[in-house]
Amino acid sequence: MVDKVVSVLDALEGGPLTLAGLQGATGLPRATAHRLASALAEHGFVARDAEGRFMLGPRLQRRPLAEAALPALAALRDATGESVQLYVAEAGGRRCVVSLQSPHSLRTIVDVGALLPMDRGSAGAVLRDDPAAHRRGWAHSAEEREVGVASVSAPVLRDGQVVAAVSVSGPVERTTRAPGRRYAPAVTAAARAVEAALQYRTA
């Protein structure tokens, strides 16, 4: 059984596959391929794209995404002086996969692995494709999720799909209640740098 599971994951490393494609790539019976892919999806190892094809899920995408994003996020933290995070959509919320803390003693701290609500905060707006965030290319919020905290986020796109959100967050007294005015250019530039790093890794 382990060999069959590995064959499914190996097949999906090459990109999204229909059930027929997955069956052909693994040599498994159609019902077995579907059962294994569906079981893996329940645990986040496999997901479905907009066309219903099977693809590697968030639990397997986190590490390469985090590694590719780290240089751009470190540069963003250094440029803004505020805490920086990278979020992905998962389990109806947003999972923090990278968190770099501000050097200031008063700062926002989000633990790696934390699952935060999707309906509050700028990263949630970006990941749920809020119309205003989609139109501007970024979103900001002030005290939506936590009193005294403001943030700015921009989407990371891959093949036209939002795969992550880059965020800067900090105390309102430094970031102001309209943090997008100060940080949106730097956050969107960091998101583009993450996209370029992801493209380089898969080239």
C-alpha positions in Angstrom: 0.0 0.0 0.0 2.8 2.4 0.8 4.3 1.8 -2.6 1.0 2.7 -4.2 0.7 5.9 -2.2 4.2 6.9 -3.2 3.5 6.2 -6.9 0.5 8.6 -6.7 2.6 11.4 -5.1 5.5 10.8 -7.6 3.1 11.1 -10.5 1.7 14.4 -9.2 5.1 15.9 -8.8 5.1 16.5 -12.6 1.9 18.6 -12.3 -1.9 18.3 -12.1 -3.4 15.1 -13.5 -6.9 14.0 -14.3 -8.0 10.7 -12.8 -7.3 9.0 -16.2 -3.9 10.7 -16.3 -3.2 9.6 -12.7 -4.2 6.0 -13.6 -2.0 6.0 -16.6 1.0 7.4 -14.7 0.8 5.0 -11.8 -0.5 1.9 -13.6 -3.1 1.5 -10.8 -6.7 0.5 -11.4 -8.9 3.5 -11.8 -10.8 2.8 -8.5 -7.6 2.4 -6.6 -6.1 5.6 -7.9 -9.2 7.5 -7.1 -9.4 6.0 -3.6 -5.8 6.8 -2.7 -5.9 10.3 -4.2 -9.1 11.0 -2.3 -7.7 9.7 1.0 -4.5 11.7 0.5 -6.6 14.8 -0.1 -8.4 14.4 3.3 -5.0 14.8 4.9 -3.7 17.7 2.8 -1.2 15.7 0.7 -3.3 16.0 -2.5 -5.7 18.7 -3.6 -7.8 19.6 -6.7 -7.2 22.5 -9.0 -9.9 24.7 -10.6 -10.4 22.1 -13.3 -10.9 19.3 -10.9 -7.5 17.7 -11.6 -5.4 16.1 -8.8 -2.3 18.0 -7.7 0.1 18.0 -4.7 -1.7 19.4 -1.7 -0.7 22.2 0.7 1.2 19.9 3.1 3.7 19.0 0.4 3.8 22.5 -1.2 4.6 24.3 2.0 8.3 23.4 2.3 9.5 24.3 -1.2 7.3 27.4 -1.1 8.8 28.5 2.2 12.3 27.9 1.0 11.8 29.8 -2.2 10.1 32.7 -0.4 12.6 33.1 2.5 15.1 35.5 0.8 12.4 37.9 -0.4 10.7 37.8 3.0 13.9 38.5 4.8 14.6 41.5 2.5 11.0 42.8 3.2 11.5 42.5 6.9 14.8 44.4 6.7 13.3 47.1 4.5 10.2 47.7 6.6 11.5 46.9 10.0 8.2 45.1 10.7 7.3 41.4 11.1 6.7 39.5 7.9 4.7 36.3 7.3 3.8 34.0 4.5 0.3 32.4 4.5 -1.4 29.7 2.5 -5.1 28.7 2.5 -5.8 25.6 4.4 -8.6 23.9 6.3 -10.9 26.9 5.8 -8.4 29.3 7.3 -4.9 30.6 6.5 -1.8 28.7 7.7 1.4 30.6 8.5 4.3 28.9 6.8 7.0 31.5 7.3 7.3 34.1 10.1 10.2 36.6 10.5 10.0 38.9 13.5 10.6 42.6 13.6 13.8 43.8 15.4 11.6 46.2 17.5 10.7 45.2 21.0 7.1 46.0 20.3 6.1 43.8 17.4 3.6 41.3 16.1 4.4 37.6 16.5 2.7 34.8 14.5 4.0 31.3 15.1 4.8 29.1 12.1 2.0 26.6 11.8 -0.6 28.9 13.3 -4.0 28.6 11.6 -5.7 32.0 11.5 -9.2 32.9 10.3 -9.7 33.7 6.7 -12.4 36.3 7.2 -10.3 38.8 9.1 -7.0 40.4 8.3 -5.3 41.5 5.0 -3.9 38.1 4.3 -7.3 36.5 4.5 -8.7 39.1 2.0 -5.9 38.3 -0.5 -6.3 34.5 -0.2 -10.1 34.6 -0.5 -9.7 36.9 -3.6 -11.6 39.8 -2.1 -12.7 42.1 -5.0 -10.9 45.2 -3.6 -7.7 43.3 -3.0 -7.9 41.7 -6.4 -8.4 45.1 -8.0 -5.5 46.8 -6.2 -3.2 43.8 -6.0 -2.9 44.1 -2.3 -5.0 44.5 0.9 -4.6 46.2 4.2 -6.4 46.0 7.5 -6.2 47.6 10.9 -7.3 45.8 14.1 -9.5 43.3 12.2 -8.0 40.2 13.8 -6.2 41.6 16.8 -6.5 44.9 18.6 -3.5 47.2 18.0 -2.2 45.4 14.9 -2.3 46.5 11.3 -1.1 44.6 8.2 -0.6 44.7 4.5 -0.7 41.7 2.2 -0.2 40.9 -1.5 -0.9 37.7 -3.4 1.7 35.2 -4.7 0.5 33.9 -8.0 1.4 30.7 -9.8 -0.1 29.8 -13.1 -2.6 32.5 -12.5 -3.8 31.1 -9.2 -3.2 32.7 -5.8 -1.0 30.2 -3.9 0.1 32.3 -0.9 0.0 35.8 0.7 3.0 37.8 1.7 2.2 40.0 4.8 3.8 42.8 6.8 2.3 43.4 10.2 3.0 45.6 13.1 1.6 47.8 15.8 -0.9 50.4 14.6 1.1 53.2 16.3 4.0 52.6 13.8 2.1 51.2 10.8 -0.9 53.6 11.1 -4.5 52.7 10.4 -3.8 52.9 6.6 -0.6 50.8 6.4 -1.1 50.3 2.6 0.1 53.8 2.0 3.5 53.0 3.5 4.0 49.3 2.8 2.0 48.3 -0.3 4.8 48.9 -2.8 7.4 46.9 -0.8 4.9 44.0 -0.1 3.8 43.7 -3.7 7.5 43.8 -4.8 8.2 41.0 -2.4 5.3 38.9 -3.7 6.7 39.3 -7.3 10.1 38.2 -6.0 8.6 35.1 -4.5 6.9 34.3 -7.8 10.2 34.7 -9.6 11.9 32.4 -7.1 9.2 29.7 -7.6 9.4 30.0 -11.3 13.2 29.6 -11.2 12.9 26.5 -9.0 10.5 24.8 -11.5 12.3 25.9 -14.6 
